[in-house]
Amino acid sequence: FTTTSAWSCCERAQDYAKAFTFLPSVRPGYGSCIIWRSVTGKKVQIGAISGNNPPSPPKLYPSWPASSPWVTAVGATKFVDEKVGNAEMASSQFGSGGGFSTMFSQTDASWQVEAVRAYRSSHPKDRHFPPEESIPWNGRATPDVSALGEGYQVVIGGRVSSVGGTSASAPAFAAMISLLNDARFQRGMKPLGFLNPFLYQHPNAFTDVLLGTNAIGRGTGEIPFGFNCTFGWDPATGLGTPKFDLLLDAAIESCNSKLYCSPWYKTVAYK
C-alpha cells in the first residue's frame, strides 16, 4: 500500500520529532511518545531567543517528518503564468520547503549523497542563499521530488475552487506510485517498497525544474533565506517532477535486475 501525509512541523521541535521517528528497538531513546501533563521545572534552552536578536549565523529548520530518511519528501511546482503546458517552476503561492536536516545525516540517506555533492559544487547564489555556516551539508536533504502543487480544482458546497499546496502534490505523487505498484502486481512482481534509492537511480525519469525559489513564506511573500532551482537535484524541487512513462518503465525493469525488490511493503510520501 501507499500512504501519504500532508502536515509538518519544523525540526525545532526535535524531541517531538524523534519520539515519532524511530522505534525503540532500532535506536534506544527514540520512539517513546510522552504527553506532558504538568510543568515540573524549568531549564535554559540554548538557542531560544526573544525580541529582535536572531542567532548568528541564522539557524535554519527544515520540515519534519519530510526530513526523515525513511520517507519520500515531495515539494510543489506550478506552470509558469498558470498556463498548462508551460515550463514548470517552484510554487510561488507558498514556499515549497526543503533544505538540510540537523536531526538526520546522509549516513541513513546514502542514496542521495552524489546528488547533493553535485548541487554543492555548482549551486547558484542569490541574495536569499543562506550563509555557508548555516547549512549542514551532510544532513539529510529535502525534498526528494516534486509534483504540481497549484491550480487543483475542487468542488466545495457546489462551487468550483482552485486550491494548492504540498498537501496536493504529495498525495498526487503517492497516487502515481500506487499505479506503478499496480503495474508490478499485474506482472507478478513485488511492490517497490522503500522508494528513495529507486528514485535517485533514475533522475532521467523526472523533469528538471530550473525556475523559482523556496524563499517564500506562507502568505507572507519573500523570506530572508531559501534555495533556488537549478540543474539536477536542488533543495527547492528535488529531482524534479515525474515523467510517468519513464518511471513506469524503470519500475518494471528494476525488479528484473533485482536491485530494488525491497522487502519493505510500504511507500510513504511526505511534504
C-alpha positions as CSV (number, residue, x, y, z in Angstrom):
1,F,0.0,0.0,0.0
2,T,1.0,3.6,-0.5
3,T,0.3,6.2,2.2
4,T,0.8,10.0,2.2
5,S,0.7,12.6,4.9
6,A,0.4,16.4,4.3
7,W,1.3,18.0,7.6
8,S,4.6,19.0,9.1
9,C,6.4,20.9,11.8
10,C,9.9,22.3,11.8
11,E,12.9,20.4,13.3
12,R,13.0,23.0,16.1
13,A,10.7,20.6,18.0
14,Q,13.3,17.8,17.9
15,D,12.2,15.9,21.0
16,Y,8.7,15.6,19.5
17,A,10.1,14.6,16.1
18,K,12.4,12.0,17.5
19,A,9.6,10.4,19.5
20,F,7.7,9.6,16.4
21,T,10.6,8.8,14.0
22,F,12.4,5.8,15.5
23,L,11.3,2.5,17.0
24,P,12.9,1.9,20.4
25,S,14.3,-1.4,19.2
26,V,16.1,0.4,16.4
27,R,17.6,3.3,18.2
28,P,17.4,3.4,22.1
29,G,15.8,6.5,23.5
30,Y,13.7,7.2,20.4
31,G,10.2,6.2,19.6
32,S,8.7,6.8,23.0
33,C,5.8,9.2,22.9
34,I,5.4,11.1,26.1
35,I,2.5,13.5,26.9
36,W,3.5,16.3,29.3
37,R,0.8,16.6,31.9
38,S,2.3,19.3,34.1
39,V,5.3,21.7,34.3
40,T,7.6,20.4,37.0
41,G,10.6,22.6,36.5
42,K,12.5,24.8,34.1
43,K,15.8,24.9,32.3
44,V,17.8,27.1,30.0
45,Q,17.2,26.5,26.3
46,I,20.3,27.2,24.3
47,G,19.4,28.9,21.0
48,A,16.0,30.2,22.1
49,I,15.5,33.9,21.5
50,S,13.1,36.6,22.5
51,G,12.9,40.1,20.9
52,N,14.9,41.2,17.8
53,N,18.2,39.4,18.2
54,P,18.3,36.5,15.8
55,P,21.1,34.0,16.2
56,S,24.3,34.4,14.1
57,P,24.7,32.6,11.9
58,P,21.0,32.1,11.3
59,K,19.6,28.7,12.3
60,L,17.5,27.0,9.5
61,Y,14.8,24.5,10.3
62,P,13.6,22.1,7.6
63,S,10.3,20.4,7.8
64,W,9.8,17.2,9.7
65,P,8.7,14.4,9.0
66,A,9.9,15.2,5.5
67,S,13.4,15.3,6.8
68,S,13.3,11.7,7.9
69,P,15.5,9.5,5.7
70,W,12.8,6.8,5.8
71,V,10.1,8.8,3.9
72,T,9.9,10.4,0.5
73,A,9.8,14.2,0.7
74,V,7.6,15.9,-2.0
75,G,7.9,19.6,-3.0
76,A,5.5,21.6,-5.1
77,T,5.6,23.3,-8.6
78,K,3.4,25.4,-10.8
79,F,3.1,26.1,-14.5
80,V,4.7,29.4,-15.5
81,D,2.0,32.0,-15.8
82,E,-0.5,29.4,-14.7
83,K,-0.8,28.1,-18.2
84,V,-0.8,24.3,-18.7
85,G,2.0,23.2,-21.0
86,N,4.3,26.0,-20.0
87,A,7.6,25.2,-18.2
88,E,7.3,24.3,-14.5
89,M,8.7,26.4,-11.7
90,A,8.8,26.1,-7.9
91,S,5.5,27.1,-6.4
92,S,5.2,30.9,-5.8
93,Q,2.0,30.9,-3.7
94,F,3.9,29.3,-0.9
95,G,7.3,28.1,-0.1
96,S,7.8,24.5,-1.3
97,G,10.1,23.8,1.6
98,G,13.4,22.0,1.5
99,G,16.9,22.2,3.0
100,F,19.2,20.2,5.1
101,S,18.5,18.4,8.3
102,T,20.3,18.8,11.6
103,M,18.5,15.7,13.1
104,F,19.3,13.2,10.4
105,S,22.5,12.8,8.4
106,Q,23.2,11.3,5.0
107,T,24.6,8.2,6.7
108,D,21.0,7.0,6.5
109,A,20.4,8.6,3.1
110,S,23.4,7.3,1.2
111,W,21.3,7.1,-2.0
112,Q,21.3,11.0,-2.2
113,V,25.0,11.7,-1.4
114,E,26.1,12.1,-5.0
115,A,23.2,14.3,-5.9
116,V,23.8,16.6,-3.0
117,R,27.5,16.7,-3.7
118,A,26.8,17.8,-7.3
119,Y,24.5,20.5,-6.1
120,R,27.0,21.8,-3.5
121,S,29.7,22.0,-6.2
122,S,27.7,24.2,-8.6
123,H,24.7,25.7,-6.8
124,P,23.5,29.2,-7.7
125,K,23.8,32.0,-5.2
126,D,21.5,35.0,-4.9
127,R,20.6,37.4,-2.1
128,H,18.4,34.6,-0.4
129,F,21.1,31.9,-0.3
130,P,21.9,31.1,3.3
131,P,25.3,31.7,4.8
132,E,27.5,28.6,4.3
133,E,27.9,28.1,8.0
134,S,24.1,27.8,8.3
135,I,23.9,24.8,6.0
136,P,24.6,21.3,7.4
137,W,25.8,19.9,4.1
138,N,25.9,16.3,5.5
139,G,22.3,16.5,6.7
140,R,19.5,14.6,5.1
141,A,18.5,16.8,2.2
142,T,14.9,17.5,1.0
143,P,12.8,17.4,-1.0
144,D,13.4,14.2,-3.0
145,V,11.0,15.0,-5.8
146,S,8.2,17.4,-6.6
147,A,4.8,17.4,-8.3
148,L,2.3,20.1,-9.4
149,G,1.1,21.9,-6.3
150,E,-1.1,24.7,-7.6
151,G,-4.4,25.0,-9.5
152,Y,-6.2,21.9,-8.3
153,Q,-9.9,22.2,-9.0
154,V,-12.2,21.0,-6.2
155,V,-15.9,21.3,-5.6
156,I,-16.9,22.8,-2.2
157,G,-20.5,23.4,-1.5
158,G,-21.4,23.0,-5.2
159,R,-18.8,25.6,-6.2
160,V,-15.5,25.0,-8.0
161,S,-12.5,26.4,-6.2
162,S,-8.8,26.4,-7.1
163,V,-6.6,25.1,-4.3
164,G,-3.0,24.0,-3.8
165,G,-0.1,23.1,-1.5
166,T,2.3,20.3,-0.9
167,S,-0.9,18.8,0.6
168,A,-1.9,18.4,-3.1
169,S,1.5,17.5,-4.6
170,A,2.3,14.8,-2.0
171,P,-0.8,12.7,-2.5
172,A,-0.6,13.2,-6.3
173,F,2.8,11.7,-6.3
174,A,1.8,8.9,-3.9
175,A,-1.1,8.0,-6.3
176,M,1.4,7.7,-9.2
177,I,3.5,5.2,-7.0
178,S,0.3,3.2,-6.4
179,L,-0.1,2.9,-10.2
180,L,3.5,1.8,-10.5
181,N,2.9,-0.9,-7.9
182,D,-0.3,-2.0,-9.6
183,A,1.6,-2.4,-12.8
184,R,4.1,-4.6,-11.0
185,F,1.4,-6.6,-9.3
186,Q,-0.1,-7.4,-12.7
187,R,3.3,-8.9,-13.7
188,G,3.7,-10.9,-10.6
189,M,6.2,-8.5,-9.1
190,K,6.6,-7.3,-5.5
191,P,5.8,-3.6,-4.7
192,L,8.6,-1.1,-5.0
193,G,8.9,-0.8,-1.2
194,F,11.2,1.8,0.2
195,L,11.3,4.3,-2.7
196,N,14.2,6.7,-2.4
197,P,17.1,4.6,-3.8
198,F,15.0,3.8,-6.8
199,L,14.2,7.5,-7.4
200,Y,17.8,8.7,-7.2
201,Q,18.9,5.9,-9.6
202,H,16.5,7.2,-12.2
203,P,16.9,11.0,-12.4
204,N,16.1,10.9,-16.1
205,A,12.5,9.9,-15.2
206,F,11.9,13.4,-13.9
207,T,11.5,16.8,-15.5
208,D,14.3,19.0,-14.1
209,V,12.8,22.2,-12.7
210,L,15.1,25.2,-13.3
211,L,12.9,28.2,-12.3
212,G,11.8,29.6,-9.0
213,T,12.9,29.5,-5.3
214,N,11.6,28.3,-2.0
215,A,12.5,31.6,-0.2
216,I,8.8,32.2,0.2
217,G,6.7,32.2,3.3
218,R,3.1,31.0,3.9
219,G,1.2,34.0,2.6
220,T,3.9,36.4,3.7
221,G,5.9,36.8,0.4
222,E,9.6,36.6,0.4
223,I,11.6,35.4,3.4
224,P,15.3,36.1,4.1
225,F,16.7,32.7,3.2
226,G,15.9,29.9,0.7
227,F,17.2,27.9,-2.2
228,N,16.9,28.4,-6.0
229,C,16.1,25.8,-8.5
230,T,19.0,24.7,-10.7
231,F,20.2,21.8,-12.9
232,G,19.9,18.4,-11.2
233,W,18.8,17.9,-7.7
234,D,18.2,21.0,-5.6
235,P,16.6,21.9,-2.2
236,A,13.6,23.6,-3.8
237,T,12.2,20.9,-6.1
238,G,14.4,17.8,-5.6
239,L,15.0,15.7,-8.7
240,G,12.0,17.4,-10.4
241,T,8.5,16.3,-11.4
242,P,7.7,12.8,-12.6
243,K,7.6,11.6,-16.2
244,F,5.2,8.8,-15.5
245,D,6.0,6.7,-18.6
246,L,9.7,6.6,-17.8
247,L,9.0,5.9,-14.1
248,L,6.8,3.0,-15.2
249,D,9.5,1.6,-17.5
250,A,12.0,1.8,-14.7
251,A,9.7,0.2,-12.1
252,I,9.0,-2.8,-14.3
253,E,12.7,-3.2,-15.3
254,S,14.1,-2.7,-11.8
255,C,12.8,-6.0,-10.4
256,N,14.3,-7.9,-13.3
257,S,17.7,-6.6,-12.2
258,K,16.9,-7.4,-8.6
259,L,18.2,-4.1,-7.5
260,Y,15.0,-2.7,-6.0
261,C,13.0,-5.7,-4.9
262,S,12.8,-4.2,-1.5
263,P,11.4,-6.3,1.5
264,W,9.6,-3.1,2.7
265,Y,6.0,-3.3,1.7
266,K,5.2,0.4,2.2
267,T,6.0,3.6,0.3
268,V,5.4,6.8,2.2
269,A,5.3,10.3,0.7
270,Y,5.5,13.4,2.9
271,K,5.5,17.0,2.0
